[in-house]
Amino acid sequence: MKKNRKGSDTRRSGKPAASAALLDLPVAKNDEVVIDIIGMNHDGEGVGRADGYTLFVQGALPGEKARVKVLKTKKQYGYAKLMELVEQSPNRIAAPCPIYDQCGGCQLQHMNYAGQLEWKRQLVVDNLERIGKLRVVHEAEDVGATRAGDERSGTDGGGDIENSETNGANPAVSGVDSDHQGVLVRPTLGMSEPWRYRNKSQVPIGVTEGGLVGGFYARGSHRIVDMETCLIQHEQNDEVVSRVKAIGRKLGITAYNEETGQGLLRHVVVKIGFATREMMIVLVTNGERIPRVNEWISAIREELPAVVSVCQNVNTRKTNVIFGDVTRVLWGREVIHDYIGDVKFAISARSFYQVNPAQTEVLYGKTVEYAGLTGEETVIDAYCGIGTISLFLAQHAKKVYGVEIVKEAIEDARANAELNGMTHVEFEVGASEDVIPRWKEQGVEVDVIVVDPPRKGCDPRLLETILEMKPERVVYVSCNPSTLARDLRVLEDGGYRTVEVTPVDMFPHTVHVECTVLLKWKGQD
């Protein structure tokens, strides 16, 4: 075995890469080294170091010792392939999905669920401390990962951030003083059964010698892996996709080819109401005309009686965006229905609706708790979408205003308010940073502002608007810990204190984590 200049054991298969030599790196492409995995990055890759040089290793878990082969080097970091586990993490399990190693849909099936929840909390903590410059309280109690509806404390996940000492107290929201105690980050709220949770399936369609195939894109590519079952999809979604593919093959339907732009069927989208069991199929096509469309609809109605709506979306652009601008109903209803708690929602072909309704209720329940509603408050819901959070809040508030830049979403929100007989909710189309100041000028006095922005976080002007309005509480619902931390820093510098954060596992077995956060205006203290 060859020693590198710093003494690490290294096997070389081939000459050192010139770039590595020029940069004076301790490893080069094709080197094999044994490293300790000290953490995991936001993509779910293990993080190890070879003589201080960072290597990202797909499939490695924190706490493991692994023999890896260097695939690529850059100045600050490189990528390596897992060759052999020398020491294995107690959190490692065999992934139950047979195509897990090929499919890019999940990233964490090789980690047990308790470990996933711990890691997701630590991912949030790391971002709050590193980007938000916030001091985090680490609860001393260590009794396992929290399940939804179970307030047991969890343990901190992997990573090299040193834990703060606490007195083991578990203060109520109103009792936390973040100026002295820091921000309390609760254990991640997970699912008692973290499988088969997705209510929407979006399956790209391709073709092989055997005919029409559909599944998921292979990890890091646009090559379609054919799939008959997905363990995070509702079972009925699997059945519908399988039947639709079979009917398409029988009728000679062609699949869209990304390279040539030819072929008809691009995606099959299936939606199911978990509470109502109503199902919708959306056929995304590269063109207006569907050959033998009546035969296709008849076969779907005969073989899939739970389907109450069959729609077509036309997308003729060369793009990886799923939907085009034109949607029509081929048969049945324009919408299906579902419930989040007691609130009923109409879901159209293009409606955005949370894909995990069970955990959405957990997330929104925590949002209502943080909002501290007694029935007398006026609340603004920025980025309101089709009104999911707005209507959930409206069950406990005197008045709710929702704003969203997408016109169709506001139309859906108004329809959903009417569907639930909620007359004390008002929706407006526009950018939050434009509409909310106008409401203020009209005399709207707000007690709570709730924000649920996209992954890029809040628009800076919206943060400025919040700081100008100074509501008693701000509740920030986030799908991206890094932009959350960035925005919390702005609000902290402007006079708010971050009191408490609860991560919620909306997407088990993936690297995604949602959070809901309570901020209070410091002037109240």
C-alpha positions in Angstrom: 0.0 0.0 0.0 1.3 3.4 -0.9 1.6 6.2 1.6 0.8 9.8 0.6 2.9 12.6 1.9 0.8 13.1 5.0 0.8 9.5 6.0 -2.7 8.3 5.1 -3.1 4.9 3.5 -3.8 5.4 -0.2 -4.1 3.0 -3.1 -3.5 4.5 -6.5 -4.8 3.0 -9.7 -3.2 5.2 -12.4 -1.2 8.4 -12.2 -2.2 11.2 -9.9 -4.5 13.8 -11.6 -2.5 16.8 -12.7 -5.1 19.1 -11.2 -4.7 17.5 -7.8 -0.9 17.8 -8.0 -1.1 21.5 -9.0 -3.5 22.2 -6.2 -1.3 20.3 -3.7 -4.3 18.1 -2.7 -3.7 15.0 -0.4 -5.7 12.8 -2.8 -6.1 12.4 -6.6 -8.7 10.9 -8.8 -8.8 7.0 -8.6 -7.1 7.0 -5.2 -8.6 4.7 -2.6 -8.6 5.9 1.0 -10.1 4.9 4.3 -11.9 7.8 5.9 -14.2 8.5 8.9 -17.7 9.8 7.9 -18.3 12.7 10.3 -21.6 14.1 9.0 -24.0 14.2 6.1 -24.6 17.2 3.7 -28.0 18.6 2.6 -28.0 16.2 -0.4 -27.7 13.1 1.9 -24.1 12.4 1.0 -21.7 11.3 3.7 -19.0 13.8 4.6 -15.5 12.5 5.3 -12.0 14.0 5.4 -8.8 12.6 4.0 -5.9 14.6 5.7 -8.3 17.5 6.2 -9.6 17.4 2.6 -13.4 17.0 2.4 -14.9 14.1 0.4 -18.6 13.6 -0.3 -19.6 10.0 -0.4 -23.0 8.9 -1.7 -24.5 6.2 0.6 -22.2 6.7 3.6 -23.7 7.5 7.0 -22.3 9.6 9.9 -20.3 7.4 12.3 -19.0 5.0 9.7 -15.5 4.2 8.6 -15.4 3.6 4.8 -13.0 2.7 2.1 -13.8 5.0 -0.8 -12.5 5.7 -4.3 -11.9 9.3 -5.3 -14.0 10.1 -8.4 -13.5 13.9 -8.8 -11.4 16.6 -7.0 -11.9 20.3 -6.7 -9.9 22.9 -4.8 -12.0 22.7 -1.6 -13.7 19.3 -1.8 -14.1 16.2 -3.9 -16.4 13.3 -4.5 -15.8 9.6 -3.8 -17.5 6.3 -4.3 -18.2 4.0 -1.4 -16.3 0.8 -1.9 -16.4 -1.0 1.4 -17.7 -0.3 5.0 -15.0 -0.9 7.5 -17.2 0.2 10.4 -21.0 0.4 10.0 -23.4 2.9 11.6 -26.1 1.5 14.0 -28.6 3.6 11.9 -27.8 1.7 8.7 -30.5 -0.6 7.3 -31.2 -2.4 4.1 -33.2 -0.2 1.8 -36.6 -1.9 1.3 -37.1 -0.5 -2.3 -35.7 -2.8 -5.0 -34.7 0.1 -7.3 -33.4 2.5 -4.5 -29.9 2.5 -5.8 -31.1 3.4 -9.3 -33.9 5.8 -8.6 -33.3 9.4 -7.5 -36.7 9.9 -5.7 -35.4 8.9 -2.2 -32.0 9.5 -0.6 -32.3 8.1 2.9 -33.8 4.7 2.7 -30.5 3.2 3.9 -30.9 5.0 7.3 -33.4 3.9 9.9 -36.3 6.3 10.5 -35.2 7.4 13.9 -31.8 8.3 12.5 -33.5 10.3 9.7 -35.5 12.4 12.1 -32.4 13.1 14.2 -30.4 14.1 11.2 -33.2 16.4 9.9 -33.3 18.2 13.2 -29.5 18.6 13.1 -29.6 19.9 9.5 -32.0 22.7 10.8 -29.7 23.4 13.8 -26.6 23.6 11.6 -28.2 26.1 9.3 -29.6 28.3 12.1 -26.2 28.4 13.7 -24.0 28.7 10.6 -26.2 31.0 8.4 -28.5 32.6 10.9 -25.9 33.1 13.6 -28.4 32.0 16.2 -27.6 30.3 19.4 -29.6 27.0 19.6 -30.8 25.4 22.8 -30.1 21.6 22.7 -32.6 19.8 24.9 -30.9 17.5 27.4 -33.6 14.8 27.4 -32.7 11.9 25.1 -35.5 9.5 24.7 -35.8 8.8 21.0 -37.2 10.5 17.9 -40.6 12.1 18.1 -43.6 10.7 16.3 -46.5 12.9 15.2 -48.7 13.7 18.2 -46.1 12.4 20.6 -44.2 15.1 22.5 -41.3 12.9 23.5 -37.9 14.6 23.0 -35.4 13.4 20.4 -31.7 13.2 20.2 -29.4 15.4 18.2 -28.3 14.1 14.8 -24.8 13.7 13.3 -22.5 16.5 12.7 -19.6 18.2 14.5 -21.4 21.1 16.2 -20.8 21.1 19.9 -24.0 20.9 22.0 -24.8 23.7 24.4 -25.6 22.8 28.0 -29.2 23.3 29.2 -30.9 22.7 32.4 -33.1 20.0 30.8 -36.2 22.2 31.0 -38.8 22.0 28.3 -40.3 25.5 28.5 -43.7 26.4 27.0 -43.6 28.6 23.9 -44.5 31.7 25.9 -41.9 31.0 28.5 -38.8 30.8 26.3 -36.5 33.8 26.5 -34.3 33.6 23.4 -32.2 36.5 24.5 -30.8 34.4 27.4 -31.6 30.8 26.5 -31.3 30.7 22.8 -33.6 29.2 20.2 -35.3 26.0 21.2 -35.3 23.5 18.3 -37.8 20.7 19.0 -37.3 17.1 17.9 -38.5 16.5 14.3 -42.2 15.5 14.2 -42.3 12.3 12.1 -44.9 9.7 11.0 -45.9 6.6 12.9 -46.0 4.9 9.5 -43.6 6.7 7.1 -44.5 4.9 3.9 -47.2 5.3 1.2 -47.7 8.9 2.2 -47.8 10.7 -1.2 -51.1 11.6 -2.6 -49.7 12.7 -6.0 -47.7 10.8 -8.5 -45.9 12.5 -11.4 -44.4 9.8 -13.6 -42.3 10.6 -16.7 -43.0 8.3 -19.7 -40.4 6.9 -22.0 -40.0 4.0 -24.4 -37.8 0.9 -24.6 -37.8 -2.1 -26.9 -40.5 -3.5 -24.8 -42.8 -0.5 -25.3 -44.1 2.3 -23.0 -42.3 2.6 -19.6 -42.8 5.0 -16.8 -41.2 5.5 -13.4 -38.6 7.9 -12.0 -35.5 9.5 -13.3 -32.3 7.6 -12.4 -30.2 9.4 -9.9 -28.5 12.4 -11.5 -29.9 11.8 -15.0 -32.9 11.9 -17.2 -32.9 8.2 -17.9 -36.2 6.7 -16.9 -36.2 3.7 -14.6 -39.4 1.7 -15.2 -41.3 1.1 -12.0 -44.3 -0.8 -11.0 -44.4 0.2 -7.3 -43.1 3.1 -5.2 -43.1 2.7 -1.5 -43.7 6.3 -0.7 -46.7 6.6 -3.1 -50.2 5.7 -2.1 -50.8 2.1 -3.3 -53.7 3.1 -5.6 -51.5 5.6 -7.4 -49.2 2.7 -8.3 -52.1 0.7 -9.6 -53.4 3.6 -11.7 -50.0 4.4 -13.3 -49.5 0.7 -14.1 -52.9 0.3 -15.7 -52.5 3.6 -17.7 -49.2 2.4 -19.0 -50.7 -1.0 -20.0 -53.7 0.7 -21.7 -51.3 3.0 -23.6 -49.1 0.1 -24.8 -52.3 -1.7 -26.0 -53.5 1.3 -27.9 -50.1 2.0 -29.4 -49.6 5.4 -27.7 -46.1 6.8 -28.3 -43.9 8.2 -25.6 -42.3 11.7 -25.8 -38.6 11.7 -26.6 -36.7 14.6 -25.0 -33.9 14.6 -27.5 -36.1 14.6 -30.7 -39.2 16.3 -29.4 -41.3 13.6 -31.0 -43.9 11.3 -29.4 -47.1 12.0 -27.5 -47.2 11.1 -23.9 -44.9 13.0 -21.6 -46.1 12.4 -18.0 -48.9 10.6 -16.2 -50.0 12.6 -13.1 -52.3 10.8 -10.6 -53.9 12.6 -7.6 -55.9 10.9 -4.8 -57.9 12.4 -1.9 -56.8 10.4 1.2 -60.0 11.2 3.0 -62.5 10.9 0.0 -60.6 8.2 -2.0 -61.5 10.2 -5.2 -58.9 10.0 -8.0 -57.9 12.2 -10.9 -55.6 11.2 -13.9 -53.9 13.9 -15.9 -52.3 12.9 -19.2 -49.6 15.4 -20.2 -49.2 15.3 -23.9 -46.9 16.7 -26.6 -49.8 17.9 -28.8 -53.6 18.5 -28.7 -54.8 15.2 -30.3 -54.8 11.9 -28.4 -55.3 9.0 -30.8 -58.1 6.6 -29.7 -58.9 8.9 -26.8 -62.4 7.4 -26.3 -61.1 3.9 -26.1 -58.5 5.1 -23.5 -61.2 6.8 -21.4 -63.5 3.8 -21.6 -60.7 1.4 -20.5 -59.8 3.7 -17.6 -63.4 3.9 -16.4 -63.8 0.2 -16.7 -60.6 -0.8 -15.0 -60.3 2.0 -12.4 -63.7 2.8 -10.9 -62.2 5.2 -8.2 -61.2 7.6 -11.0 -63.7 10.5 -11.2 -61.8 12.8 -13.4 -59.6 12.3 -16.5 -57.8 15.5 -17.8 -55.4 16.4 -20.5 -52.6 19.0 -20.2 -50.9 20.1 -23.4 -47.1 20.8 -23.2 -45.4 21.2 -26.5 -42.3 23.1 -25.3 -38.8 21.6 -25.1 -38.6 21.8 -21.3 -38.4 19.6 -18.2 -41.3 21.5 -16.7 -44.1 19.0 -16.4 -47.2 21.1 -17.2 -48.0 23.3 -20.2 -50.6 26.2 -20.2 -53.6 24.4 -21.6 -55.6 21.9 -19.4 -59.0 20.4 -20.4 -61.3 17.8 -18.8 -61.6 14.7 -21.1 -64.1 13.0 -18.8 -65.7 13.5 -15.4 -65.3 16.3 -12.9 -62.9 19.3 -13.0 -61.9 18.7 -9.4 -61.5 16.0 -6.7 -61.9 16.8 -3.0 -59.9 16.1 0.1 -59.7 17.2 3.7 -56.9 18.6 6.0 -58.4 18.2 9.4 -62.0 19.5 9.1 -61.3 21.8 6.1 -62.4 20.6 2.7 -60.4 21.4 -0.4 -61.2 21.2 -4.1 -58.1 20.0 -6.1 -57.9 20.7 -9.8 -55.4 19.3 -12.3 -53.0 22.3 -11.8 -53.7 23.0 -8.1 -50.8 23.0 -5.7 -51.8 20.8 -2.8 -49.5 19.4 -0.1 -48.6 15.8 -1.1 -48.6 14.4 2.5 -52.0 15.3 4.0 -51.3 13.6 7.3 -48.2 15.6 8.0 -49.7 18.7 6.6 -52.2 18.6 9.4 -49.3 18.2 11.9 -47.5 21.2 10.3 -50.5 23.4 10.2 -51.5 22.4 13.7 -48.2 23.6 15.0 -48.6 26.8 12.9 -51.9 27.5 14.6 -50.3 26.8 18.0 -47.5 29.2 17.3 -49.9 31.9 16.0 -51.5 31.8 19.5 -55.0 32.3 18.2 -57.9 32.9 20.5 -60.6 33.8 18.0 -60.0 37.6 18.3 -56.9 38.0 16.0 -56.4 39.3 12.5 -54.0 37.3 10.5 -52.2 37.7 7.2 -51.1 34.6 5.2 -48.4 35.6 2.8 -47.8 33.1 -0.1 -51.3 31.7 0.6 -51.5 29.4 -2.5 -55.0 27.8 -2.7 -55.7 28.8 0.8 -54.6 25.7 2.8 -53.0 27.5 5.7 -55.4 30.5 5.5 -58.5 28.3 6.0 -56.8 26.3 8.7 -56.0 29.5 10.5 -59.6 30.8 9.9 -61.0 28.2 12.1 -59.4 30.0 15.1 -59.1 33.6 14.0 -61.4 36.6 13.7 -60.2 37.6 10.2 -57.7 36.2 7.7 -56.2 37.9 4.7 -54.4 35.8 2.1 -52.2 37.0 -0.7 -50.7 35.1 -3.6 -49.1 36.2 -6.9 -50.6 33.3 -8.9 -54.1 34.3 -10.1 -55.4 30.7 -10.6 -54.4 29.9 -7.0 -56.4 32.8 -5.6 -59.4 31.7 -7.6 -59.0 28.2 -6.0 -58.6 29.8 -2.6 -61.8 31.8 -2.9 -63.6 28.7 -4.1 -62.3 26.7 -1.1 -63.4 29.4 1.3 -66.9 29.3 -0.2 -66.8 25.4 -0.1 -66.2 25.7 3.7 -68.7 28.5 4.3 -65.9 30.8 5.6 -66.9 34.4 5.0 -64.2 36.0 7.2 -61.4 35.2 4.8 -60.3 37.6 2.1 -57.9 36.8 -0.8 -56.1 39.1 -3.1 -53.8 38.5 -6.2 -50.4 40.1 -6.1 -47.0 40.2 -4.6 -47.1 40.1 -0.7 -44.7 43.0 -0.5 -47.1 45.1 -2.7 -50.4 44.0 -1.3 -49.7 44.0 2.4 -48.6 47.7 2.6 -51.8 48.6 0.7 -53.9 46.7 3.3 -52.0 48.6 6.0 -52.9 51.9 4.3 -56.5 50.8 4.3 -56.4 50.5 8.1 -55.9 46.7 8.5 -54.3 46.1 11.9 -52.5 42.8 12.0 -51.8 40.6 15.1 -50.0 37.7 13.3 -48.3 37.4 9.9 -47.7 33.8 8.6 -45.3 33.3 5.7 -44.9 30.1 3.8 -42.5 31.0 0.9 -41.0 28.9 -1.8 -37.5 27.4 -1.5 -35.8 30.7 -2.3 -37.3 32.2 0.9 -39.1 35.5 1.5 -38.7 38.5 -0.9 -36.5 41.1 0.9 -39.3 43.7 0.5 -41.7 41.4 2.3 -39.3 41.1 5.3 -39.0 45.0 5.3 -42.9 45.1 5.3 -43.1 42.8 8.3 -40.5 44.9 10.2 -42.5 48.1 9.4 -45.9 46.5 10.5 -44.4 45.0 13.6 -47.1 42.3 14.3 -46.9 40.7 17.7 -46.0 37.3 16.2 -44.6 36.0 13.0 -44.9 32.4 12.1 -42.5 31.3 9.4 -43.3 28.0 7.6 -40.2 26.9 5.6 -39.3 24.1 3.2 -35.6 25.2 3.0 -33.5 25.5 6.3 -30.8 27.6 4.6 -33.1 30.4 3.3 -35.1 30.2 6.6 -31.9 30.9 8.6 -31.0 33.8 6.3 -34.5 35.4 6.7 -34.5 34.8 10.5 -31.3 36.8 10.7 -32.9 39.7 8.9 -35.9 39.6 11.2 -33.7 39.2 14.3 -31.7 42.3 13.3 -34.9 44.2 12.7 -36.3 43.6 16.3 -37.8 40.1 16.4 -36.5 37.2 18.5 -36.7 33.6 17.2 -38.4 31.7 20.1 -39.0 28.1 18.9 -38.5 25.9 15.8 -40.3 22.6 15.1 -39.0 20.5 12.2 -41.7 18.4 10.5 -40.9 15.4 8.4 -43.2 16.0 5.4 -41.2 13.7 3.1 -39.8 10.6 4.9 -36.8 8.9 3.2 -35.8 12.1 1.3 -33.5 14.9 2.4 -36.3 17.4 2.6 -37.5 18.9 5.9 -40.1 21.5 6.7 -40.1 23.7 9.7 -42.5 26.0 11.5 -41.0 28.8 13.5 -42.3 31.3 16.1 -40.9 34.8 16.2 -42.0 37.5 18.7 -41.5 41.2 18.6 -38.9 42.1 21.2 -40.9 45.2 22.2 -43.4 42.9 24.0 -40.9 41.9 26.6 
